[in-house]
């Protein structure tokens, strides 16, 4: 009897600790909702984006830019005016999960110099995958919030033509919004 009781307690504690680990892991390892809408798809957690076109780092948690100004690394909520024509949605971003990546700027510039001028990365704003609707700057965020308030936990399938994983069955969905169950632009 004592062996049986010890076994039950051990099973209970092991299941409880794995549940606690899963909860902590999810809470710590996920910042998709705070990533900017111009960030690239495919990353649930990001510390920094490196922008090779302008040699700038952007901190996702702090919403700050780090750039070199006359030999000193400067932190600012805004980019300086010399970057006013920079298009965040049309440029390549490299995810960097390292503390103070600008300290290794020379290595990043060398490693990612070939990414300058690339325009083949999908942004969070342009993704139709429902996991990105959590982002407050995504065009579908307000509809996603409404669905959550109505108790619909799974947002997949909200669009007509959705194949269940956030992707449409056809390839004509990018600008044809009226054919997918909601108003066009």
C-alpha positions, 0 to 999 in steps of 0.5 A, spaced: 500 500 500 505 504 501 509 503 495 502 504 491 501 511 495 508 513 493 507 511 486 501 515 485 505 521 489 511 521 484 506 520 478 502 526 480 509 531 481 512 529 475 505 531 471 505 537 475 512 539 474 512 538 466 505 542 466 509 548 469 515 547 465 510 547 459 507 554 461 513 557 463 516 555 456 510 558 452 510 564 456 518 566 456 519 563 449 514 567 445 513 574 443 510 574 436 504 579 438 510 584 440 514 583 433 513 589 428 508 588 423 514 589 418 518 583 421 519 577 417 514 571 418 517 564 421 519 566 428 515 565 434 521 569 438 526 574 436 530 579 440 533 583 435 532 584 427 539 586 424 537 590 417 543 589 413 541 594 408 542 600 413 547 596 418 542 597 424 539 593 429 532 593 432 530 590 439 523 587 439 522 587 446 525 594 447 522 597 441 529 601 440 534 602 434 541 601 435 545 604 430 552 607 429 553 614 429 560 617 428 563 611 431 559 610 437 553 605 437 546 610 439 540 607 441 533 611 439 526 610 439 526 612 432 531 612 426 535 618 424 533 622 418 538 619 413 534 613 413 527 616 412 527 612 405 528 606 408 522 601 407 521 596 412 516 592 409 521 591 402 527 589 406 531 583 408 531 582 416 536 577 419 533 575 426 539 575 432 537 572 438 544 575 442 545 580 447 547 586 444 549 584 437 552 591 435 558 589 439 559 583 433 557 588 428 563 587 423 561 579 423 554 580 422 556 585 416 560 580 413 556 574 414 550 578 411 552 583 406 549 578 401 542 580 404 543 587 402 538 589 397 534 582 397 526 583 397 524 576 398 522 576 405 514 575 407 512 580 413 508 579 418 503 584 416 502 580 409 501 573 412 495 570 412 497 565 417 492 565 423 498 565 428 500 572 426 493 575 427 495 576 434 499 581 432 496 588 434 498 591 427 496 585 423 490 587 418 486 581 421 487 583 428 481 586 430 477 580 427 481 575 431 480 579 437 472 579 436 473 571 434 476 570 441 471 574 445 466 570 442 469 564 444 472 561 438 479 559 440 481 556 433 481 562 428 483 557 422 477 556 418 475 563 419 476 565 411 472 561 406 477 557 402 482 556 408 485 549 408 485 549 416 492 551 417 492 558 415 493 558 408 488 558 402 487 553 397 488 557 392 494 562 390 490 568 388 488 570 395 493 576 396 489 582 394 482 578 392 480 579 399 472 579 397 472 572 395 474 570 402 469 571 406 470 578 408 470 585 405 475 588 400 480 594 401 
